[in-house]
Amino acid sequence: MGRDDTIERRRRALVASPLFNLTFMPSLLLLPDSLRIYRATDAATRILGYSHEELAQRTLYDLLVESKEQVDAILARARAHPPFVLNIRRPTREERIIEGIVHELPAHQLLHFSFADLTDLHLPRRILLELARIPPQHTGIAFLSELVRALSAALGGAYVYVGRVVEVDRVEGVAYAVGGELLTPVEYSLQHTPCENVVMRGVCVYPRSVQKLFPKDADLAQLGAEGYIGAPLRDAYGRPIGTLWAITNNPLPGVPALYTLWQILATRAAHELLRARAEAEAEQLRAQLLRAQKMESIGRMAGGLAHDFNNLLTAVLGHIELAQSALPADSAAHGFLNNALLAVEKAAGITRQLMTLVRQQPIQRQRLNLNTVVRETLQLAQTWLPSYIQVQTYLTEPLWQVEADPAHLNQVLQNLLLNARDAIPDTGGVITIETKNVELDAEYARMHHEVVPGEYVMLMVSDTGIGMRPEVRERIFEPFFTTKPRDQGTGLGLSIAYSIIHQLGGHIWVYSEEGRGTTFKIYLPRAYELLPRLMQTAIPPTELPRGQETIMVVEDEPGVLEVVTEILQQQGYTALAARSPVEALQIAQSYDKPIHLLITDVVMPVMSGRELADYLVRLYPRLRVLYVSGYTGNTIVHHGVLEAGIHFLPKPYTPSQLIQRVREVLDSE
């Protein structure tokens, strides 16, 4: 009997022995040279997912995710320093992590490969090891980017995504990684996706066949998705603000620890998303402060120039007068010198403006009514306003008083009227002036660093002119900035107005759309009549009214849309958000419940708010409509966009004003 026959007899005896057959430890007997599977225990077939006959036709390499070179290196180390850790792939393409030992059986010329399925231990550990590599100084968006990169690498190249919910059914990408590499995050709709369930319910796991479960999600098919895990990101009140999800091309392993870890990571991601939002708000306030400081610095420099320039003008004026006195009365030179005097007076006017800009020109404050200033200014303006411009005034009576210098307010209003006149083409237009008593609350002041909550008098000047581009609107209050030809403006008008209003403790707000006109709103603090009125016991604020109705909000400014939707949801309403009239019509046609109120901006691309309301009333005859706009109601009515008597709320409005107005409209006849 040959040596090979002897070895084969020993192998068969080993396989037939109870020690090998009855063991509950998953084991493989491997041929050393090729790692071909000689025999497997029943426990091994259950973990690997193959029958005995199928395993007998395969090598160990065929079962593993790692390459042949990697497997040889891992097993070589494991013989000297056990155990080994390898990744197997089942026939279903599901991957599992096994750990075990390997030792030689010289008498049988076999390798004994014993292992256990420890995916529940190793997969979370692998994820945590990747997360431990994130630098501790990374926070906010930087942390979220590193988070998705680490998770994508740990999950074998999965698609991992963090996004913020910007509308009722829309997610905006924040961070996205594939194969451990960062990519540009995309925006997508929640409707008909697994993420829709995540936002509405909580953590959702679809280990396999996710495409069949969500056949209307085209992105799943495009990615070749098989498994899905997602968790909502929530704020301190439990409201969903975003999503964290992963999509795999292979089935997800059924590992409970992975689902628990995913919830923990979603909580951390939510904190970082909120941190990023807070940092963005702080940056916005910081930019406002820097602009104010920049204007202060430029103003001081201009004041110094004005001081030196005044000295020069004094010398020029003195020499002109000396020259006039030295000339005969009938000299022709008198006319030239008189023209020089006029030029000097104009130059002196500019220096006075510069002194006002730097706040070196004293303001003689007195109690006054803004309506009086408006009427007096308009009397003067009638002399230089062309006939093709119509002026409309809507002056509130009674109007609270303010403390100001009437001459300075007259200067501010004249500057605004001059700019409105120059913005209106020769074909004609309208300038609207309005005064109103308003209250700015703490929430409004939080986003405007120069505003103190309280009662104010608003002065609004609106025109139907050409409007401003965003980059122009950002610079209009800078000294010497102008879009007019060189000989038609100094660029000081609006910067002077800005300086005067701030000296009075107020602030100025501008709203403009290119091709649709501009609105300036000035807020001046109310002047109280008597000190005892300030000492009266404050009346505690009443609780804002709540409701359960469904409200559609249509707004082409994403920041405003997000805020309004959140305000309404906090008060119990169901809010449907749309960024355009077209999207609003799509939502309305697919929504199978009543919509009670439409809140829409008046001026929007493609279709106006009025046209949108006309369409939606056909679908919902009992629908009520509340219009909002940066223009005032009187301006909108005059433009013919809306009719008198409609429900209207001017921008900027506070959350309490919005909620009160919504309740009034819903309860109206």
C-alpha positions in Angstrom: 0.0 0.0 0.0 1.5 3.4 -1.0 2.0 6.4 1.1 -0.8 8.4 -0.6 -3.3 5.6 0.2 -2.2 5.7 3.8 -2.7 9.4 4.1 -6.1 9.2 2.4 -7.1 6.4 4.8 -6.1 8.6 7.7 -8.1 11.6 6.3 -11.3 9.5 5.9 -10.9 8.2 9.4 -10.6 11.7 10.7 -13.7 12.8 8.8 -15.7 9.8 10.0 -14.7 10.3 13.7 -17.3 11.7 16.1 -14.7 14.4 17.1 -15.0 16.0 13.7 -18.7 15.2 12.8 -20.3 16.1 16.0 -18.4 19.3 16.8 -20.4 22.5 17.0 -17.4 24.6 16.0 -17.5 25.6 12.3 -14.4 24.0 10.8 -12.9 23.3 7.4 -10.2 20.8 6.4 -8.0 22.3 3.7 -5.4 20.9 1.4 -2.3 22.9 2.2 -1.0 23.7 -1.3 -4.2 24.9 -2.9 -6.4 25.5 0.1 -9.0 23.4 -1.6 -11.8 22.4 0.8 -11.5 18.7 1.7 -14.4 18.6 4.1 -16.6 21.0 6.2 -18.6 20.5 9.4 -22.3 21.1 9.3 -21.9 24.2 11.4 -19.5 25.6 8.8 -22.1 25.0 6.0 -24.7 27.0 7.9 -22.4 30.0 8.4 -21.0 29.9 4.8 -24.3 29.3 3.2 -23.1 26.5 0.9 -23.9 22.7 0.9 -21.2 20.1 1.5 -21.2 19.3 -2.3 -20.7 23.0 -3.2 -17.9 23.5 -0.8 -16.1 20.4 -2.0 -15.8 22.1 -5.4 -14.3 25.3 -4.0 -11.1 26.7 -2.4 -11.0 28.9 0.6 -10.0 31.8 -1.7 -13.4 31.4 -3.5 -15.3 32.2 -0.3 -13.4 35.3 0.9 -13.6 38.9 0.0 -9.8 39.4 0.4 -7.4 38.7 -2.5 -5.3 35.5 -2.6 -2.1 37.5 -1.6 -3.9 39.0 1.4 -5.3 35.6 2.5 -1.9 34.0 2.3 -0.3 36.8 4.3 -3.1 36.7 7.0 -2.9 32.9 7.4 0.9 33.0 7.6 0.7 35.5 10.5 -2.2 33.5 12.1 -0.1 30.3 12.4 2.5 32.1 14.5 0.2 34.7 16.1 -3.4 33.6 16.1 -6.2 34.4 15.6 -7.1 35.5 12.0 -9.9 37.8 10.9 -11.3 37.4 7.4 -14.4 38.5 5.4 -16.5 35.8 3.7 -19.1 36.4 1.1 -22.2 34.1 1.1 -24.0 33.0 -2.1 -26.5 35.8 -1.4 -23.6 38.3 -1.6 -24.0 39.1 2.1 -20.6 39.6 3.7 -19.8 38.3 7.2 -16.7 38.7 9.4 -15.2 35.5 10.8 -12.4 35.0 13.4 -10.6 31.8 14.2 -7.4 29.8 14.2 -5.6 27.6 11.8 -3.1 24.7 12.6 -1.5 22.0 10.6 -2.3 18.3 10.8 1.0 16.8 9.5 -0.1 13.2 9.7 -3.1 13.9 7.5 -1.3 16.6 5.3 -4.3 18.9 6.0 -4.9 22.3 7.6 -7.6 22.6 10.2 -9.4 25.9 9.8 -11.7 26.6 12.8 -13.7 29.9 12.9 -16.7 31.7 14.3 -19.0 34.3 12.9 -18.2 37.5 14.9 -19.7 40.1 12.6 -21.8 41.5 15.5 -18.5 42.3 17.3 -16.1 43.2 14.4 -18.3 45.4 12.2 -19.1 48.0 14.9 -15.4 47.8 16.0 -14.3 48.4 12.4 -16.5 51.4 12.2 -15.3 52.8 15.6 -11.7 52.4 14.5 -12.4 54.4 11.3 -14.2 57.1 13.4 -11.3 57.3 15.8 -9.1 58.6 13.0 -11.2 61.8 12.7 -9.2 64.7 14.1 -10.7 66.1 17.2 -10.6 69.6 15.9 -13.1 68.7 13.1 -16.6 70.0 14.0 -19.7 71.0 12.1 -19.5 70.3 8.4 -15.9 69.2 8.6 -16.9 66.4 11.1 -19.9 65.3 9.0 -17.6 65.0 5.9 -15.2 62.9 7.8 -18.0 60.9 9.3 -19.5 59.8 5.9 -16.0 59.1 4.6 -15.2 56.8 7.6 -18.5 55.0 7.4 -18.2 54.5 3.7 -14.8 52.9 4.1 -15.9 50.7 7.0 -18.9 49.4 5.2 -16.9 48.2 2.2 -17.3 51.2 -0.1 -21.0 52.0 0.7 -22.8 55.2 -0.3 -23.1 57.3 2.9 -24.9 60.6 3.0 -25.8 63.3 5.5 -28.4 65.9 4.5 -30.6 68.6 6.0 -34.4 68.7 5.6 -35.0 72.0 3.9 -38.7 71.4 3.0 -41.4 69.1 3.9 -40.3 66.6 1.2 -36.8 67.8 0.2 -33.3 67.1 1.5 -30.3 69.2 0.8 -26.9 67.5 0.8 -24.3 68.3 3.4 -21.8 65.5 3.1 -21.5 62.4 0.8 -18.9 59.7 0.3 -18.6 56.6 -1.9 -15.8 54.1 -1.5 -14.3 56.1 1.2 -13.9 59.2 -1.0 -15.9 62.4 -0.6 -18.1 63.5 -3.5 -20.4 66.5 -4.0 -23.6 66.0 -2.1 -26.8 66.1 -4.1 -30.3 67.3 -3.3 -33.3 65.0 -3.7 -36.9 64.6 -2.9 -38.1 62.4 0.0 -41.2 61.2 -1.8 -41.2 57.4 -2.6 -37.7 56.9 -1.0 -36.7 54.9 2.1 -35.7 58.3 3.7 -39.4 59.3 3.7 -40.0 56.6 6.3 -36.9 57.6 8.2 -38.1 61.2 8.6 -41.6 60.2 9.5 -40.9 57.2 11.8 -37.3 56.8 12.9 -34.5 54.4 12.2 -35.2 52.1 9.2 -33.2 49.1 8.0 -33.8 47.2 4.8 -31.1 44.5 4.7 -31.9 43.3 1.2 -34.1 43.9 -1.9 -34.5 47.6 -1.1 -35.2 48.4 -4.8 -38.2 46.0 -4.8 -39.5 47.7 -1.7 -39.3 51.2 -3.2 -39.7 50.7 -7.0 -40.5 54.4 -7.6 -37.0 55.5 -6.3 -35.0 55.7 -9.5 -31.8 56.6 -7.6 -31.8 53.2 -5.9 -31.7 51.4 -9.3 -29.0 53.7 -10.6 -26.8 53.0 -7.6 -27.5 49.2 -7.7 -28.8 49.3 -4.2 -29.4 46.2 -2.2 -29.3 47.2 1.5 -30.3 50.4 3.2 -29.9 51.8 6.8 -31.1 55.3 7.7 -31.7 57.4 10.8 -33.3 60.8 11.3 -31.3 63.7 12.7 -33.4 65.5 15.3 -33.1 68.8 17.2 -33.6 69.3 20.9 -37.4 69.3 20.4 -37.4 66.0 18.5 -38.1 67.6 15.2 -36.4 66.0 12.1 -33.7 68.3 10.7 -31.8 65.9 8.5 -30.9 62.3 7.6 -28.0 59.9 7.9 -28.1 56.9 5.6 -26.0 54.3 3.9 -26.7 52.2 0.8 -24.8 49.0 0.0 -24.6 47.0 -3.2 -24.7 43.8 -1.1 -27.2 42.8 1.6 -26.6 44.4 5.0 -25.6 41.9 7.7 -28.2 41.4 10.4 -26.2 42.9 13.2 -28.2 44.5 16.0 -25.1 46.3 17.3 -24.8 48.1 13.9 -28.4 49.5 14.2 -27.7 50.8 17.8 -24.4 52.3 16.7 -26.2 54.0 13.8 -28.6 55.7 16.2 -25.7 57.0 18.3 -23.9 58.3 15.2 -27.2 60.1 14.1 -27.4 61.8 17.4 -23.8 63.1 17.1 -24.4 64.1 13.4 -27.5 66.1 14.5 -25.5 68.0 17.1 -22.9 68.9 14.4 -25.5 69.9 12.0 -27.1 72.2 14.6 -23.6 73.5 15.4 -23.0 74.3 11.7 -26.3 76.2 11.5 -25.4 78.2 14.6 -22.0 79.0 13.2 -23.6 80.1 9.9 -25.9 82.4 11.9 -23.0 83.7 13.9 -21.1 84.3 10.6 -24.1 86.3 9.3 -24.1 88.5 12.4 -20.3 88.8 12.2 -20.6 90.0 8.5 -23.2 92.6 9.6 -20.9 93.8 12.3 -17.9 93.9 10.0 -19.9 96.0 7.5 -20.9 98.4 10.2 -17.2 98.6 11.4 -16.1 99.1 7.8 -18.5 102.0 7.3 -17.4 103.5 10.6 -13.7 103.3 9.6 -14.4 104.8 6.1 -16.6 107.5 7.7 -13.8 108.5 10.1 -11.3 108.7 7.3 -13.8 110.8 5.3 -14.3 113.1 8.3 -10.5 113.7 8.4 -10.5 114.6 4.7 -13.5 116.9 5.2 -11.7 118.7 8.0 -8.6 119.4 5.8 -10.7 120.2 2.8 -12.7 122.8 4.7 -9.4 124.5 5.5 -8.6 124.6 1.8 -12.0 125.9 0.9 -11.7 128.7 3.5 -8.5 129.8 1.9 -10.0 129.7 -1.6 -13.1 131.6 -0.6 -11.0 134.3 1.1 -8.9 134.8 -2.1 -11.9 135.0 -4.3 -13.5 137.7 -2.1 -10.1 139.6 -2.1 -10.0 139.4 -5.8 -13.6 140.7 -6.2 -12.8 143.6 -3.9 -9.8 144.5 -5.9 -11.6 144.6 -9.2 -13.5 147.5 -10.7 -17.3 147.2 -10.3 -17.8 146.8 -14.1 -15.1 144.2 -14.6 -16.1 141.0 -16.5 -14.1 139.0 -14.1 -16.8 139.3 -11.4 -18.9 136.8 -13.3 -16.1 134.2 -13.3 -15.5 134.7 -9.6 -19.2 134.4 -8.8 -19.2 131.0 -10.6 -16.2 130.1 -8.5 -18.1 131.0 -5.4 -20.9 128.7 -6.4 -18.5 125.8 -6.9 -17.0 126.4 -3.5 -20.4 126.3 -2.0 -21.1 123.0 -3.6 -17.8 121.6 -2.3 -18.7 122.9 1.2 -22.0 121.0 0.9 -20.1 117.8 0.2 -17.9 118.4 3.3 -21.0 118.9 5.4 -22.2 115.6 4.2 -18.9 114.0 5.1 -19.1 115.5 8.6 -22.6 114.0 9.0 -21.3 110.6 7.8 -18.6 110.6 10.5 -21.1 111.9 13.1 -19.2 115.1 13.7 -22.2 117.2 12.7 -24.4 117.6 15.7 -28.0 116.3 15.5 -30.6 118.6 17.1 -33.1 116.1 18.3 -36.7 117.1 18.9 -40.0 115.2 19.2 -41.7 115.1 15.8 -44.2 113.3 13.7 -42.8 111.5 10.6 -45.9 112.3 8.6 -45.1 116.0 8.9 -41.5 115.4 7.6 -43.0 113.4 4.7 -45.4 116.1 3.7 -42.8 118.9 3.9 -40.3 116.8 1.8 -42.8 116.0 -0.8 -43.6 119.7 -1.3 -40.0 120.3 -2.2 -39.7 117.1 -4.2 -42.6 118.1 -6.5 -40.2 120.7 -8.1 -37.8 118.1 -9.4 -39.9 114.9 -9.7 -40.8 114.4 -13.4 -44.4 114.2 -14.5 -44.1 110.5 -15.5 -43.6 109.5 -11.9 -46.7 109.2 -9.7 -46.3 109.5 -5.9 -48.6 107.6 -3.6 -48.7 108.2 0.2 -50.2 106.0 2.9 -49.6 107.8 6.2 -50.8 106.1 9.4 -52.9 108.2 11.8 -52.3 108.4 14.7 -48.5 107.8 14.3 -46.2 107.5 17.2 -43.6 110.3 17.6 -39.9 109.9 17.2 -36.9 111.9 18.4 -34.9 113.2 15.5 -33.5 116.3 13.6 -36.2 117.2 11.0 -33.5 118.6 8.7 -31.6 115.3 8.7 -34.7 113.2 8.2 -35.7 115.5 5.3 -32.2 114.8 3.9 -32.6 111.0 4.2 -36.0 111.1 2.6 -34.8 113.3 -0.3 -31.9 110.9 -0.9 -34.3 107.9 -1.1 -36.7 109.8 -3.4 -33.7 110.9 -5.7 -32.6 107.2 -6.0 -36.2 106.1 -6.7 -36.5 108.8 -9.3 -33.3 107.7 -11.1 -34.3 104.1 -11.0 -37.6 104.6 -12.7 -37.4 104.6 -16.6 -38.9 107.4 -18.8 -41.9 105.1 -19.5 -43.2 106.0 -16.0 -43.6 104.4 -12.6 -44.8 104.9 -9.1 -43.1 105.9 -5.8 -45.0 104.8 -2.7 -44.3 106.3 0.7 -45.8 104.8 3.8 -45.6 105.3 7.6 -46.6 102.7 10.2 -46.4 101.8 13.9 -44.6 98.5 14.3 -43.1 96.3 17.0 -39.8 94.4 16.5 -39.5 91.4 18.9 -36.4 89.6 20.3 -36.5 86.9 17.6 -36.2 89.6 14.9 -33.4 91.3 16.9 -31.5 88.0 17.2 -30.8 88.0 13.5 -30.0 91.8 13.3 -27.2 92.7 15.6 -28.0 96.5 15.5 -31.7 96.0 16.5 -33.0 96.4 20.0 -36.5 94.8 20.6 -39.2 97.4 21.1 -41.7 99.8 19.4 -40.7 101.6 16.2 -42.1 103.9 13.6 -41.5 102.6 10.1 -40.9 104.9 7.1 -41.1 103.0 3.8 -40.1 104.3 0.3 -40.8 101.9 -2.6 -40.4 102.3 -6.3 -41.2 100.4 -9.5 -37.8 101.0 -11.0 -35.1 98.7 -12.4 -34.2 97.2 -9.0 -30.7 96.1 -8.0 -28.4 93.1 -8.6 -27.4 91.2 -5.3 -23.8 92.4 -5.6 -25.0 96.0 -5.9 -27.4 95.6 -3.0 -24.6 94.5 -0.7 -22.6 97.7 -1.2 -25.2 100.5 -1.5 -24.5 101.9 2.0 -20.7 102.1 1.4 -19.4 105.7 1.1 -18.6 106.8 -2.4 -20.1 103.7 -4.0 -22.5 104.6 -6.8 -23.8 103.0 -10.0 -24.4 106.4 -11.6 -22.1 108.1 -14.1 -19.2 110.0 -12.6 -20.8 113.5 -12.9 -24.2 112.4 -11.6 -23.6 111.4 -8.0 -21.1 111.4 -5.2 -22.0 108.0 -3.7 -22.7 109.6 -0.4 -26.5 109.8 -0.3 -27.3 106.3 1.1 -24.2 106.2 3.3 -25.4 109.5 4.8 -28.9 108.1 5.3 -27.4 105.0 7.0 -25.3 107.1 9.3 -28.2 109.4 10.3 -30.6 106.5 11.0 -28.1 104.7 13.2 -27.3 107.9 15.1 -31.0 108.0 15.9 -30.9 104.4 17.3 -32.8 103.0 14.3 -31.9 100.8 11.3 -32.5 100.7 7.6 -33.6 97.6 5.6 -33.6 97.2 1.8 -35.5 94.7 -0.4 -34.9 94.7 -4.1 -35.4 92.4 -7.1 -33.8 93.2 -10.4 -36.4 94.4 -12.9 -39.1 94.7 -10.2 -38.1 97.7 -8.1 -36.7 98.5 -4.7 -38.1 99.1 -1.2 -36.3 100.8 1.7 -37.7 100.5 5.2 -36.5 102.7 8.0 -37.3 101.9 11.6 -36.9 104.7 14.2 -37.5 104.1 17.9 -40.7 105.4 19.3 -40.4 108.5 21.6 -42.5 107.9 24.7 -44.6 110.8 26.0 -44.0 110.6 29.7 -41.5 108.7 31.9 -44.3 107.2 34.1 -45.5 105.3 31.0 -42.2 103.5 31.0 -42.8 102.5 34.7 -46.1 100.7 34.1 -46.2 97.0 34.9 -45.5 95.0 31.8 -48.3 92.8 30.5 -47.1 89.3 30.1 -47.2 88.1 26.5 -50.2 86.0 25.6 -49.7 82.5 24.2 -49.7 82.3 20.5 -52.7 80.6 19.0 -52.3 77.1 17.8 -54.1 75.1 15.1 -54.4 71.8 13.3 -55.0 72.9 9.7 -52.9 72.2 6.7 -51.1 75.2 5.3 -49.1 75.4 2.0 -46.2 77.8 2.1 -44.8 79.0 -1.3 -41.6 81.0 -1.1 -38.6 81.3 -3.5 -36.2 82.3 -0.7 -35.0 79.0 0.9 -34.0 80.6 4.2 -37.5 82.2 4.7 -39.2 79.0 3.6 -37.4 76.9 6.2 -38.2 79.4 9.0 -41.9 79.8 8.1 -42.4 76.0 7.9 -40.8 75.4 11.2 -42.8 78.2 12.9 -46.1 76.7 11.6 -45.2 73.2 12.7 -44.3 74.3 16.2 -47.9 75.7 16.5 -49.4 72.4 15.5 -50.1 73.0 11.8 -49.2 70.7 9.0 -46.9 72.7 6.7 -46.4 71.8 3.0 -43.4 73.7 1.6 -42.8 74.6 -2.1 -40.0 76.7 -3.5 -41.9 77.7 -6.6 -45.4 77.9 -8.0 -44.8 74.9 -10.2 -43.8 72.7 -7.2 -46.8 74.0 -5.3 -49.1 72.8 -8.0 -47.5 69.4 -8.1 -47.9 69.0 -4.3 -51.5 70.2 -4.4 -52.4 67.7 -7.2 -50.9 64.8 -5.3 -52.0 65.7 -1.8 -55.2 63.7 -0.9 -56.3 65.8 2.1 -57.8 69.3 2.4 -55.5 72.3 2.3 -56.9 75.1 4.4 -54.6 78.1 3.8 -52.1 79.2 1.1 -49.2 81.5 2.2 -47.5 82.8 -0.9 -45.0 85.4 -1.9 -46.5 87.9 -4.3 -43.6 88.3 -6.7 -42.1 85.1 -8.0 -40.6 83.8 -11.2 -42.8 82.3 -13.9 -46.0 82.8 -12.0 -47.2 85.4 -9.5 -48.7 84.5 -6.1 -52.0 85.8 -7.3 -52.0 83.5 -10.4 -51.0 80.5 -8.2 -53.8 81.3 -5.8 -56.3 81.4 -8.7 -55.2 77.9 -9.8 -55.3 76.4 -6.3 -58.8 77.8 -5.5 -60.1 75.6 -8.4 -58.7 72.5 -6.6 -59.7 73.7 -3.1 -62.7 76.1 -3.4 -62.6 76.8 0.4 -58.9 77.6 0.4 -58.0 80.9 2.1 -54.9 82.9 0.9 -52.4 85.0 2.8 -50.0 87.0 0.6 -46.5 88.2 1.8 -44.0 90.5 0.2 -41.1 92.8 0.8 -43.2 95.5 -0.7 -46.0 96.9 1.4 -49.7 96.2 0.9 -50.4 99.6 -0.5 -47.6 99.2 -3.1 -48.8 95.8 -4.1 -52.4 97.0 -4.5 -51.3 100.0 -6.6 -49.3 97.7 -8.8 -52.5 95.8 -9.6 -51.0 92.5 -8.4 -53.6 92.2 -5.7 -57.0 93.7 -5.0 -57.9 95.9 -2.0 -59.3 93.9 0.9 -57.0 90.8 0.5 -55.1 89.3 3.4 -51.6 90.6 3.3 -48.5 90.5 5.6 -45.4 92.7 4.7 -41.8 91.5 5.1 -39.9 91.5 7.4 -42.4 89.9 9.8 -41.8 88.3 13.2 -43.0 84.7 14.1 -45.7 86.1 16.4 -47.0 88.4 13.7 -47.1 85.4 11.2 -49.0 83.1 13.7 -51.5 85.8 14.7 -52.1 86.7 11.0 -52.5 83.0 10.0 -55.1 82.5 12.8 -57.0 85.6 11.7 -57.2 84.5 8.1 -58.2 80.9 9.0 -61.0 82.3 11.3 -62.2 84.9 8.9 -65.5 84.7 7.1 
